[in-house]
Amino acid sequence: MAESKQLKSGMLISGHHSLPDEEKKLNFKTFMVEIWAVSRIADYFVGTFSSNVGRALGELIGAQKCIGQVETRGPLATSIDDKWIPFP
């Protein structure tokens, strides 16, 4: 587990940001492979479109099926966000 670090500015950083660069890269690559794998096997996504990861999964699932979705409920996904609007 990474320890917290304090920057010269006084800001305290911890978690992912305090890991060594190589470990950050490995974590990122692992995360991206997991997102890609889910998009390959999932038929439908229920999650939050306010999340970058949720929107990415919806887009990746759509790319696999060659269809798109504009609304928060459709053929690819359902967003559980209250009144989330993709283009305000």
LOZA-962452 format. One record per residue: residue number from 1; chain; x negated, y, z negated of N, C-alpha, C in turn. Coordinates in nm, 2 decimals, decimal comma. Each point is the difference from the previous one (the first is absolute). Example, Ala and Ser with C-alpha at 12.3 -4.5 7.8 and 13.67 -1.06 7.14 Angstrom:
<batis>
   num   chaine      n.u      n.v      n.w     ca.u     ca.v     ca.w      c.u      c.v      c.w
     1        A    -1,32    -0,57    -0,78     0,09     0,12     0,00    -0,09     0,12     0,00
     2        A     0,04     0,11     0,07    -0,09     0,11     0,00     0,08     0,11    -0,08
</batis>
This chain:
<batis>
   num   chaine      n.u      n.v      n.w     ca.u     ca.v     ca.w      c.u      c.v      c.w
     1        A    -0,08    -0,12     0,00     0,08     0,12     0,00    -0,09     0,12     0,00
     2        A     0,04     0,10     0,08    -0,08     0,12     0,01     0,03     0,09    -0,11
     3        A    -0,11     0,07    -0,05     0,02     0,10    -0,10     0,03     0,14     0,06
     4        A     0,06     0,08    -0,09     0,03     0,14     0,04    -0,14     0,08     0,02
     5        A     0,00     0,09     0,09    -0,11     0,10     0,02     0,05     0,14    -0,02
     6        A    -0,09     0,08    -0,05     0,04     0,15     0,00    -0,09     0,07     0,09
     7        A     0,06     0,08     0,09    -0,07     0,08     0,10    -0,05     0,13    -0,06
     8        A    -0,09     0,06     0,06    -0,06     0,13    -0,05     0,11     0,10    -0,02
     9        A     0,11    -0,01     0,08     0,11     0,10    -0,01     0,08    -0,03    -0,13
    10        A    -0,02    -0,11    -0,06     0,07    -0,04    -0,12     0,12    -0,10     0,03
    11        A     0,02    -0,02     0,13     0,11    -0,09     0,04    -0,04    -0,14    -0,03
    12        A     0,09    -0,07    -0,06    -0,02    -0,14    -0,04     0,06    -0,09     0,11
    13        A    -0,08    -0,09     0,05     0,04    -0,10     0,11    -0,01    -0,14    -0,06
    14        A     0,09    -0,08     0,05     0,00    -0,14    -0,05     0,07    -0,09     0,11
    15        A     0,01    -0,13    -0,03     0,07    -0,09     0,09    -0,08    -0,01     0,13
    16        A     0,07     0,00     0,11    -0,06    -0,03     0,13    -0,12     0,10     0,03
    17        A     0,02     0,13    -0,04    -0,09     0,10     0,04    -0,14    -0,01    -0,08
    18        A     0,00    -0,08    -0,11    -0,12    -0,01    -0,07    -0,08    -0,13     0,03
    19        A     0,06    -0,08     0,10    -0,07    -0,12     0,04    -0,12     0,03     0,09
    20        A    -0,09    -0,09     0,01    -0,11     0,02     0,10     0,06     0,00     0,14
    21        A    -0,07     0,07     0,09     0,05     0,01     0,14     0,03    -0,13     0,07
    22        A    -0,09    -0,10    -0,02     0,02    -0,13     0,06     0,12    -0,07    -0,05
    23        A     0,03     0,01    -0,13     0,12    -0,06    -0,05     0,13     0,07     0,05
    24        A    -0,01     0,14     0,01     0,11     0,07     0,06     0,03    -0,05     0,14
    25        A    -0,10    -0,01     0,08     0,02    -0,05     0,14     0,06    -0,14     0,00
    26        A    -0,05    -0,09    -0,08     0,06    -0,13    -0,01     0,14     0,00    -0,04
    27        A     0,04     0,08    -0,10     0,13     0,01    -0,05     0,09     0,05     0,12
    28        A    -0,04     0,11     0,07     0,07     0,05     0,11     0,03    -0,10     0,11
    29        A    -0,11    -0,07     0,04     0,02    -0,10     0,10     0,09    -0,11    -0,04
    30        A    -0,01    -0,04    -0,12     0,09    -0,11    -0,06     0,15     0,05     0,01
    31        A     0,02     0,13    -0,04     0,13     0,05     0,00     0,06     0,01     0,14
    32        A    -0,08     0,04     0,09     0,05     0,01     0,14     0,03    -0,13     0,06
    33        A    -0,08    -0,10    -0,03     0,03    -0,14     0,05     0,13    -0,05    -0,06
    34        A     0,03     0,03    -0,13     0,12    -0,04    -0,06     0,12     0,07     0,07
    35        A    -0,01     0,13     0,02     0,11     0,07     0,07     0,02    -0,06     0,14
    36        A    -0,10    -0,02     0,07     0,01    -0,06     0,14     0,06    -0,14    -0,01
    37        A    -0,04    -0,08    -0,10     0,06    -0,14    -0,01     0,15     0,01    -0,03
    38        A     0,04     0,09    -0,09     0,14     0,01    -0,03     0,08     0,04     0,12
    39        A    -0,06     0,09     0,08     0,07     0,05     0,12     0,02    -0,11     0,10
    40        A    -0,09    -0,10     0,00     0,00    -0,11     0,10     0,11    -0,10    -0,04
    41        A     0,02    -0,02    -0,13     0,09    -0,11    -0,04     0,14     0,05    -0,04
    42        A     0,01     0,13    -0,03     0,13     0,05    -0,05     0,10     0,03     0,11
    43        A     0,12    -0,04    -0,02     0,11     0,03     0,09     0,07     0,14    -0,03
    44        A    -0,01     0,04    -0,13     0,07     0,11    -0,04    -0,07     0,06    -0,12
    45        A     0,00     0,13    -0,02    -0,07     0,06    -0,12     0,11     0,08    -0,08
    46        A     0,00    -0,02    -0,13     0,07     0,08    -0,09    -0,10     0,07    -0,09
    47        A     0,00     0,13     0,00    -0,10     0,07    -0,08     0,03     0,15     0,01
    48        A    -0,11     0,08    -0,02     0,02     0,14     0,00    -0,07     0,07     0,11
    49        A     0,07     0,08     0,08    -0,06     0,07     0,11    -0,07     0,13    -0,05
    50        A     0,02     0,04    -0,12    -0,08     0,11    -0,06    -0,14    -0,04    -0,02
    51        A    -0,03    -0,13     0,00    -0,13    -0,06    -0,01    -0,07    -0,01     0,13
    52        A    -0,12     0,04     0,02    -0,08    -0,02     0,12     0,00    -0,15     0,04
    53        A    -0,02    -0,08    -0,10    -0,01    -0,15     0,02     0,13    -0,05     0,05
    54        A     0,11     0,05    -0,06     0,14    -0,05     0,05     0,02     0,04     0,14
    55        A    -0,03     0,12     0,03     0,02     0,05     0,14    -0,09    -0,08     0,10
    56        A    -0,12    -0,02    -0,04    -0,09    -0,08     0,08     0,05    -0,14     0,03
    57        A     0,05    -0,07    -0,11     0,06    -0,13     0,02     0,11     0,00     0,10
    58        A     0,09     0,10    -0,02     0,11     0,01     0,09    -0,04     0,02     0,15
    59        A    -0,10     0,08     0,02    -0,06     0,02     0,13    -0,07    -0,12     0,06
    60        A    -0,07    -0,07    -0,09    -0,07    -0,12     0,05     0,09    -0,12     0,03
    61        A     0,11    -0,01    -0,08     0,10    -0,10     0,03     0,07     0,03     0,13
    62        A     0,03     0,13     0,03     0,06     0,04     0,12    -0,09    -0,02     0,12
    63        A    -0,13     0,02    -0,02    -0,10    -0,03     0,11     0,00    -0,14     0,04
    64        A     0,01    -0,09    -0,10     0,00    -0,15     0,02     0,12    -0,04     0,08
    65        A     0,11     0,07    -0,03     0,13    -0,04     0,07     0,03     0,09     0,12
    66        A    -0,08     0,10     0,03     0,02     0,09     0,11     0,13     0,08    -0,01
    67        A     0,04     0,04    -0,12     0,12     0,08    -0,02    -0,03     0,11    -0,10
    68        A     0,08     0,10     0,00    -0,02     0,11    -0,09     0,12     0,03    -0,09
    69        A    -0,02     0,08    -0,10     0,11     0,03    -0,09    -0,02     0,15    -0,04
    70        A     0,11     0,07     0,00     0,00     0,14    -0,03     0,06     0,03    -0,14
    71        A     0,10    -0,07    -0,04     0,08     0,01    -0,12    -0,07    -0,07    -0,12
    72        A     0,05     0,02    -0,12    -0,06    -0,07    -0,12     0,05    -0,14    -0,01
    73        A     0,10    -0,04     0,08     0,05    -0,14     0,01     0,01    -0,03     0,14
    74        A    -0,05    -0,12     0,04     0,01    -0,04     0,14    -0,05    -0,14     0,02
    75        A    -0,04    -0,03     0,12    -0,04    -0,14     0,03    -0,13    -0,04    -0,05
    76        A    -0,08     0,09    -0,05    -0,13    -0,03    -0,05    -0,02     0,01    -0,16
    77        A     0,07     0,09    -0,05    -0,02     0,03    -0,14     0,12     0,08    -0,07
    78        A    -0,01     0,00    -0,13     0,09     0,08    -0,08    -0,08     0,07    -0,10
    79        A     0,01     0,13    -0,01    -0,07     0,08    -0,10     0,09     0,02    -0,12
    80        A    -0,05    -0,03    -0,12     0,08     0,02    -0,12    -0,01     0,14    -0,06
    81        A    -0,07     0,09     0,07    -0,01     0,14    -0,04     0,14     0,06     0,01
    82        A     0,03     0,09    -0,09     0,13     0,07     0,01    -0,02     0,12     0,10
    83        A     0,08    -0,01     0,10     0,00     0,11     0,10    -0,13     0,04     0,06
    84        A    -0,08    -0,10     0,03    -0,13     0,02     0,06     0,02     0,04     0,15
    85        A    -0,06     0,11     0,04     0,01     0,05     0,13    -0,13     0,00     0,07
    86        A    -0,02    -0,07     0,11    -0,13    -0,01     0,06    -0,05     0,13     0,07
    87        A     0,10     0,08     0,04    -0,04     0,13     0,07     0,09     0,11    -0,06
    88        A    -0,04     0,06    -0,11     0,08     0,10    -0,06     0,01     0,13     0,08
</batis>
